[in-house]
């Protein structure tokens, strides 16, 4: 008990010292790239917890300006007030509203919520001007005691020197209560936005539903287009590489927490700000490097689809020759399957580049190595492609290859897909056999 009281006293000291902007407005918004991360939820004795951490470069450290003597940044001046008393979860929005309007500070509210186990221990309360009127709004995360860690995020606006409950975001069933990741002007419009997130954990893997709330047309509007929920154990960052005050939201999906997912690679997904529609829109996805041979096959296939045939051919050659690449489970069988497929694709790439002589040479190598092995399907598919591409053109050759793959799925398609490499990796179709 003494340890908990000591810890809470430390938290109170930090809060009253202006931790995370609760004591006042920052003198200037950061100009350097600001990065924040949310650590992966972890399970201890069956209880899942999430810790939010924040890292800043020296130039990102907030400079806290003392509040003016007239308290112009404070919605309700401090006053003697009753203690915060919890009764029912359903009454918390009103209880918090009454507590703030009675003269309690956001710092006092934060400590009360932590002591009573009604909010996250790191930072349940944020106080920042979100509307641009010079007064601080108060953003609060609360837990539902009967269904923790479910709960809600509430925003109390300042109107006519009193707080009003303006926005409530309730967690989905079995999801964590929404929390604030950061509050800052991230589109250089002079007003701060709130980046929030709710974590949702399944049997093996956790995901985050990230949102960006902005005050617009007298209400809070969601400014992030699309969803971040498909990215496992994400790392969330705000980046401003050109220092123009307009930030990109980067969500890096890492790995599913299940062996059945197979070999995995990170995906970096970027949402850029669209000033015309005033939304953050998904710009694209970039795959991180991977040590697994199957992922280099995916990269080579992507180059083929982009009609970058020379690049694709070089990547397929690396699939065959690079001894540093890893297989997933059955080393020899997987290598031979991928090497045979990659050699077949080199035949196709050579024909698309107009080099039939090289295509015939590569085919001869494929036939010699795998014609009498379990990978014979790639040899026969290459033969069908070469024969029809010579008489009917490359489209005729592709049609022949796809037809062969369709009728020989166990030999051609299944060795490349999720049956071998897990559900985090794609299945192949006959259409994938030829660009």
Residue, then its C-alpha position, 0 to 999 in steps of 0.5 A: x500500500x505504501x509503495x502505491x501511495x508513493x508511486x501516486x505521489x510521484x505521478x502527482x508531482x509530475x502532473x503538477x509540474x506540467x507533464x505532457x502539457x497538462x500545466x499549460x500551452x507550449x510556447x511553440x509547436x515542435x518543428x523537428x520530426x516528432x515520433x511517438x510509439x505505442x508499445x505492444x500489449x503484453x499479457x501477464x498472468x492472463x491480464x493484457x496491458x498496454x504501455x504508451x511510450x513517447x520519444x522526442x529529439x531535444x528540439x521536441x521537448x515542450x517548453x511550458x509557459x506559465x499560465x497568465x495571472x488572469x487564468x485566461x487559458x483555464x476554463x474554470x478557475x480553481x476553487x474549493x470543491x468536493x472530492x471526486x466520488x465514483x458511483x456508477x460507470x454510466x454516471x462517470x461523464x456527468x460526475x467528471x463534468x460536475x467535478x471540473x465545473x466545481x473548480x477541480x483541475x485536470x491534474x486533480x482529476x487525473x490523480x483521482x482516476x488513477x487512485x480509483x482504478x478508473x483510468x490508465x495509470x500513465x496518463x488518463x487526462x490531457x488538457x489542450x486547446x483543441x478549438x482554437x479559442x484560447x481555452x483548454x479542453x479536457x480529454x479523459x479516458x475512463x475504464x468500465x470497472x465491470x468490463x475492464x479494459x473496455x471504456x470510453x474517451x470523452x472530450x469536455x469543451x470550454x464554453x462560456x467559462x464552463x465545461x460541456x461534454x462535447x464528444x464520447x468515443x466508446x470502445x468496441x466490445x472486448x476492445x481497450x478504452x480509447x486513449x490519446x496518443x498525442x495532441x498537436x497541430x499536425x496539419x499546420x492550420x493553427x489548431x491542434x488535432x488529437x490522435x487517439x487509439x483503441x487496442x483490440x486483442x484476439x487470441x494471439x494478436x493485438x491490433x489498433x484502431x487509430x483515429x484523428x479528431x479535429x474540431x471542425x464546423x462546431x463538432x469533432x470530425x474524424x480526419x483519418x480515412x480508412x482503417x488501421x485495424x488490419x496491421x498486427x501489433x502496430x508501431x504508430x508514428x507521426x513524421x514530418x521529414x521536410x519540417x513543414x508542420x504537416x505530419x504523415x501518420x505511419x503505421x507499421x504492421x509487425x507480426x501476428x502472434x501465431x506460429x500458424x501465420x508463417x514467416x512474416x515481414x513488416x509493412x509500413x503504411x503511410x497516411x498523408x494529409x490532403x489539404x483539399x479534403x482535409x483528411x489523412x489518406x492512405x498514400x501507400x504500403x512499403x514492405x520491409x526487407x525479409x530474410x525469407x526466400x518466399x518473400x523475395x519471390x513475392x518481391x520478384x512477382x511484384x516486379x513482374x506485375x509492374x512489367x519490370x522484367x529485367x529487375x524481376x529476372x534478377x530477383x528470381x535469380x537471387x531466389x535461386x542462388x542466395x544461400x543466406x535466404x531462409x526457408x520456413x519449415x522443410x528446407x530442401x523441399x521448399x528451396x527446390x519448389x521456389x527455385x523451380x518456380x523462380x526458374x520458370x518465371x525467368x523463362x517467362x521474363x526472357x520471352x517478355x523481353x524478346x529474348x527467346x534464346x535465353x528463354x530456351x537456355x533457361x528452360x533447358x536448365x529447368x528441365x535438367x534439374x527438375x524434369x524428373x523431380x516432384x517439381x516437374x509441374x513447373x517444367x511442363x508449365x514452362x514448356x506449354x508457355x514456350x510452345x504457345x508463345x511462339x505461335x500465339x504470342x505472349x498472351x497465348x503463352x500466358x493462357x497456356x500456362x494459366x490453364x496448366x496451373x489450373x489443372x495442376x494446382x497441387x503441383x504448381x500453386x499449393x507449394x507457393x501458398x498459405x498451406x506451406x507458408x501460413x495465413x500471413x502469406x498469400x495463396x497463388x492463383x493461375x493468373x499469378x503464373x503469368x503477368 
